[in-house]
Each structure stands twice: as structure tokens, then as C-alpha cells.
Amino acid sequence: MSRRPRRLRSDGVRSLVRETDLSASDLIAPVFVDATTDERVPIESMPGHERVPVAEAVERVEEVLETGVEAVMLFGIPKSKDAEGSRAWASDGVVQRATRAITDETDAYVITDVCLCEYTDHGHCGAVEPGAREDPHMTVDNDRTLDLLAKTAASHAEAGADMVAPSSMTDGMVGAIRAELDDCGFESLPVMSYAAKYESAFYGPFRDAADGAPAFGDRRHYQMDPANGREAMREVALDVEEGADVLMVKPALPYLDVVADVREHFDHPVAAYNVSGEYAMLHAAAEKGWLDLEAVAHESLLSIKRAGADLILTYFAEDVARRL
């Protein structure tokens, strides 16, 4: 036999011909900062993760940096909520305070989540239309939400964020945020858009972690239908036109085809969010003894990288980085 692919699978040569590499610098670690607590609070549905008080945000990020991971994504849990989520853009808001401390005291690359679901008393990703609480066919007021997102992004920039990441799937959000950042003198601050974010069943543990579950209705009117792939290309193209610098697909593992399509069609850095449900299900299987957690975590992230992601936002960041 002249063709024997196994010749290149032996030790020594195997790593030399490996097509895909995963490194700590590919990973972004989520960090939850909670203004309602003075101590760390374990997140039961996400083993190994905690909400940390603002006073411990720097310490938490330093723990991340020790593993070799260089970037964090900050999510905030505010002390109070209202219909428009006004604590999202408050200068003394939870993310703003944490960002100032982290950028002052560490070398972490700080990315901030720009959304309103953690800050609104109804849990939706923007200001809702009148009557939405009673009528399931009504939803977020798209255009009124744009100004709120823009103000939030600008407040994060003023606090020292290195990148902002709008995640609400509001039509026009990248353009509104880009215009506001430019007007405020932050022309060089990049925007990582959640350009293709699906209405997924894999988000459950995150909603526990960030206290952002909808109080009524759901998010099917503004997040994408899991059945649609071609639509993702239209969504991404719009964000590119509006000035997005990095393109995010969320979730990752059930949408590797979308990650691959974005990689093929757009010459931008591609990010993928290995979401809370993907993390939790592997932990649950490992606790049953059905899977080797270290092996499946690494293989999962490798598959996301192989599909075309340049960056991976993952709750496995620290554990995998330590072994890398």
C-alpha cells in the first residue's frame, strides 16, 4: 500500500503535522462582578465559577492572568434595576467600577459586555414596547434601545475598557455604538459584535449567573432562530457594514457550521462563545463518570478553533490554559 495516513500519526511527527493549535492567548475568560454582595457567591449551575464583589474584581482577574489567559469579559450584576436598565450606563455602575480597578491594577485586556438584560427589571435586552408585559407578541423597542446601548458602551470606554461587546442583537447596534464612541473621542476602541446570536436553549446557567432571565415572554423576536444559517450571513454583513471589528457567533458547539461560514465569507477576526450550557453539560457528564472532563473540554475548544474561530470566550479558559 503506497498510501498510509497512519505514517504521520506516530509520536514525534504527529505534533509536527497538526493542523490546529490551541493556546491560552486564544481564550477569553468571563468574569461576573456582583454589586449586591460583599463575598464570593458560587454559581451552582456552573461549577468552579463565582460572582465576585467589586472589591475582589482585581484579585479575580489576577487569578485568570496567572493561568496564561490574557483577556477577560466583564458581566455585571447591579444593585438595582429599572425598566430601561439605567444602571448599565451609570458612571458608578458595577462594570464601570470594576473596569477602572482592573485596568489600573492589572495588565488584563478588558472586554465589557454591552447589554441591558442584567439591568432591566423585566430581564429583556432593551426597553420594551408599551404593553409588552401583557402581550407575548410585543417585544423590545429596537430603536429606543439603540441610544441606551450607545450610552452604555461610551460609559465603559470612559472607565477604561479595551473593547466593548454588544450582545443584544438589536438592529443597528454596532452603528449606533460606533458613532457614539467616535463622538466621545474613542475612535480607536474596537467593537466585538455578537453578530450571530441565536435564541438558544444552552443559555440557562448564564441566566442564573447574571440574574438576567426574562420576567415575561422570551427573546425569540430579537435573537436568531436556531433553524437559520443563511440568515446569519446577512446579520454578520450588516455588522461589518456598520463597523464591527470582531464578529462573534453564539453559541459555539451547536453552530460550528455558522462559525465556519463566517470564517469563509468575512475577512475579520471571528470569535465564538462556548456558552454556559455547553460548559455545564460536560461537567454534569463528568460528575457521572461518563466523560473525562479535561479531555472533552480541550477537544471542544479545539473543534471551535478548527471551525475557524480566532478567539473563544469560554468558562473552561482557566482550566484549559493551565494544562496548555
C-alpha positions in Angstrom: 0.0 0.0 0.0 1.5 3.3 -1.1 -0.9 5.5 0.9 -0.8 5.0 4.6 -2.1 8.1 6.5 -1.1 6.4 9.7 2.6 7.1 8.9 2.0 10.7 10.1 0.3 9.7 13.4 3.2 8.4 15.3 4.8 10.2 18.2 7.2 12.9 17.1 5.7 13.6 13.7 2.1 13.8 15.0 2.6 17.2 16.5 4.6 18.5 13.6 1.7 18.0 11.1 -1.0 19.1 13.5 -3.3 21.5 11.6 -4.9 23.3 14.5 -3.3 24.6 17.7 -5.0 26.0 20.8 -3.2 28.4 23.1 -4.0 30.4 26.2 -3.9 33.6 24.1 -6.9 32.4 22.1 -9.1 32.3 25.2 -11.2 34.9 26.9 -12.4 34.3 30.5 -15.8 35.5 31.6 -15.9 37.3 35.0 -19.1 38.1 36.9 -18.9 41.1 39.1 -21.8 41.5 41.6 -22.6 44.8 43.3 -25.1 43.1 45.6 -22.6 41.0 47.6 -19.5 41.5 49.8 -18.3 38.0 49.3 -17.9 35.5 46.5 -21.0 33.6 45.6 -20.7 30.2 43.9 -22.8 29.7 40.7 -24.3 26.3 41.3 -25.1 25.5 37.7 -21.6 26.5 36.6 -19.1 24.5 38.8 -15.9 26.4 39.5 -17.4 29.8 38.8 -18.5 32.6 41.2 -19.9 36.0 41.3 -17.3 38.3 42.9 -17.9 41.6 44.7 -16.4 44.7 43.1 -13.7 44.8 45.8 -12.4 41.4 44.7 -12.6 42.0 40.9 -8.9 42.7 40.6 -8.0 39.6 42.6 -10.3 37.5 40.4 -8.7 38.8 37.2 -5.2 38.2 38.6 -6.2 34.6 39.1 -7.1 34.5 35.5 -3.9 36.0 34.4 -1.8 33.5 36.3 -3.1 30.8 34.0 -1.8 32.5 30.9 -5.2 33.8 29.7 -4.7 37.5 28.8 -8.3 38.7 28.2 -11.4 38.8 30.3 -15.0 39.7 29.6 -16.8 41.5 32.4 -20.5 40.9 33.2 -22.2 43.0 35.9 -25.0 42.4 38.4 -26.2 45.8 39.6 -27.7 46.8 43.0 -30.9 48.0 41.5 -32.9 47.6 38.3 -35.5 49.6 36.4 -37.4 49.4 33.1 -34.7 50.9 31.0 -31.7 49.4 32.8 -30.2 52.8 33.7 -27.5 51.3 36.0 -25.9 49.9 32.8 -24.5 53.3 31.8 -24.1 54.8 35.3 -20.6 56.2 35.9 -20.6 54.4 39.2 -22.1 51.2 37.8 -20.7 47.8 38.7 -18.9 47.2 35.4 -17.6 50.7 35.3 -16.1 50.5 38.8 -14.6 47.1 38.1 -13.2 48.2 34.8 -11.4 51.1 36.4 -9.9 49.0 39.1 -8.8 46.2 36.8 -7.3 48.4 34.2 -5.5 50.4 36.9 -4.0 47.4 38.7 -3.5 44.7 36.1 -2.3 44.1 32.5 -5.5 42.3 31.5 -7.2 43.1 28.2 -10.7 44.1 29.4 -13.7 43.5 27.2 -17.1 44.6 28.5 -20.5 43.1 27.7 -22.8 45.8 26.4 -26.4 44.6 27.0 -29.3 45.6 29.3 -30.8 42.3 30.3 -28.9 42.2 33.6 -30.0 45.8 34.4 -33.7 45.8 33.4 -36.4 44.8 35.9 -38.0 42.7 33.1 -34.8 40.9 32.0 -35.1 41.8 28.3 -32.2 43.2 26.3 -33.6 46.7 25.9 -36.5 49.0 26.6 -39.7 47.1 25.9 -42.7 48.3 23.9 -45.8 49.6 25.8 -48.0 46.6 26.7 -45.2 44.0 26.2 -45.7 42.6 29.7 -49.3 41.6 28.8 -48.9 40.8 25.1 -46.5 38.0 24.1 -46.4 39.3 20.5 -44.8 42.6 21.6 -41.1 42.9 22.3 -38.1 45.2 22.8 -38.4 48.6 21.2 -35.4 48.3 18.9 -34.8 52.0 18.0 -35.3 53.3 21.5 -32.8 50.7 22.8 -30.0 51.9 20.4 -29.4 55.1 22.4 -29.3 53.2 25.7 -26.7 50.7 24.3 -24.6 53.6 22.9 -24.6 55.3 26.2 -23.6 52.1 28.0 -20.7 51.5 25.6 -19.4 55.0 26.0 -19.5 54.7 29.8 -17.5 51.5 29.5 -14.9 53.2 27.3 -14.7 56.1 29.7 -14.0 53.7 32.5 -11.1 52.2 30.6 -12.4 49.2 28.7 -10.1 47.9 25.9 -13.0 46.6 23.8 -16.8 46.7 24.0 -19.0 43.8 23.0 -22.7 44.5 22.3 -24.7 41.3 22.7 -28.4 42.3 22.4 -28.9 41.6 18.7 -30.5 45.0 18.3 -30.7 46.0 14.7 -28.3 48.9 14.1 -26.5 48.4 17.5 -23.0 48.4 16.0 -23.5 51.6 14.0 -25.1 53.4 17.0 -22.2 52.4 19.3 -19.6 53.2 16.7 -21.0 56.6 16.2 -21.2 57.3 19.9 -17.7 56.1 20.6 -16.3 58.2 17.8 -18.2 61.3 19.0 -16.7 60.8 22.5 -13.2 60.5 21.2 -12.8 56.7 21.3 -12.2 56.2 17.6 -9.6 53.5 18.3 -11.7 51.4 20.6 -12.7 48.2 18.9 -16.2 46.7 18.9 -16.7 42.9 19.1 -20.3 42.4 18.0 -22.4 39.3 18.9 -23.2 39.3 15.2 -25.0 36.0 15.0 -26.6 35.2 18.4 -29.2 32.5 18.5 -32.2 32.1 20.8 -30.7 29.0 22.3 -31.6 26.6 25.0 -28.0 26.5 26.0 -28.0 29.8 28.0 -29.8 28.6 31.1 -26.9 28.6 33.6 -25.7 32.1 32.4 -29.1 33.5 33.3 -28.6 32.2 36.8 -25.1 33.6 36.9 -26.0 37.1 35.7 -29.6 37.3 37.0 -30.8 38.2 33.6 -33.7 35.8 32.8 -36.8 37.4 31.2 -39.6 38.1 33.7 -42.1 37.5 30.9 -42.1 36.3 27.3 -38.9 35.2 25.6 -36.2 36.5 23.2 -37.3 34.9 20.0 -38.3 38.2 18.5 -34.7 39.6 18.6 -32.4 36.6 18.8 -32.0 34.3 15.8 -34.0 31.2 15.0 -31.7 28.1 15.6 -33.0 26.7 12.3 -31.4 29.5 10.2 -27.9 29.5 8.8 -28.1 31.8 5.8 -29.7 34.5 7.9 -26.5 34.6 10.0 -24.6 35.7 6.9 -27.0 38.6 6.5 -26.7 39.6 10.1 -22.9 39.5 10.0 -22.8 41.5 6.8 -24.8 44.3 8.4 -22.5 44.5 11.4 -19.5 44.6 9.1 -21.0 47.5 7.2 -21.6 49.3 10.5 -18.0 49.0 11.6 -17.7 45.8 13.7 -14.1 44.9 14.3 -14.6 41.3 15.6 -17.5 39.0 14.7 -19.0 36.8 17.4 -21.1 33.6 16.9 -23.1 32.4 20.0 -23.4 29.6 21.0 -20.4 27.8 19.6 -20.6 24.0 19.5 -24.2 23.7 18.1 -23.3 26.3 15.5 -19.8 25.3 14.2 -21.2 25.4 10.7 -22.0 29.1 11.2 -18.5 29.8 12.6 -17.1 28.1 9.5 -19.3 30.1 7.2 -18.4 33.4 8.9 -14.7 32.5 8.7 -15.0 31.7 4.9 -17.0 34.8 3.9 -15.6 37.6 6.1 -12.0 38.8 6.5 -12.5 39.8 10.1 -11.4 38.1 13.3 -14.0 35.6 14.3 -15.0 34.9 17.9 -17.2 32.1 19.3 -18.9 31.9 22.7 -18.6 28.5 24.3 -21.7 29.1 26.4 -22.7 28.2 29.9 -24.9 25.3 28.9 -22.1 23.7 26.9 -19.9 24.1 29.9 -22.4 22.7 32.4 -23.4 19.7 30.4 -19.8 18.5 30.2 -19.4 19.0 33.9 -22.6 17.0 34.6 -21.5 14.1 32.4 -18.0 14.1 34.0 -19.6 14.1 37.5 -21.5 10.9 36.4 -18.2 9.4 35.3 -19.3 9.3 31.7 -16.7 11.6 30.3 -13.1 12.7 31.1 -13.7 16.5 31.7 -10.2 17.6 30.9 -10.2 15.7 27.6 -13.6 16.8 26.4 -13.0 20.4 27.4 -9.9 20.6 25.3 -11.4 18.7 22.4 -14.4 21.0 22.4 -12.3 24.2 22.3 -10.1 22.6 19.6 -13.2 21.9 17.5 -14.2 25.6 17.8 -10.8 26.7 16.8 -10.7 24.2 13.9 -14.1 25.5 12.6 -12.5 29.0 12.2 -12.7 30.9 15.4 -9.7 33.1 16.3 -11.0 33.9 19.8 -13.0 31.7 22.1 -15.0 33.1 25.1 -15.3 30.1 27.4 -15.8 29.1 31.0 -13.1 26.5 30.5 -10.5 29.2 29.8 -8.5 28.9 33.1 -8.6 25.1 33.4 -7.6 24.5 29.8 -5.0 27.3 29.9 -3.3 25.7 32.9 -2.8 22.5 31.0 -1.7 24.2 27.8 
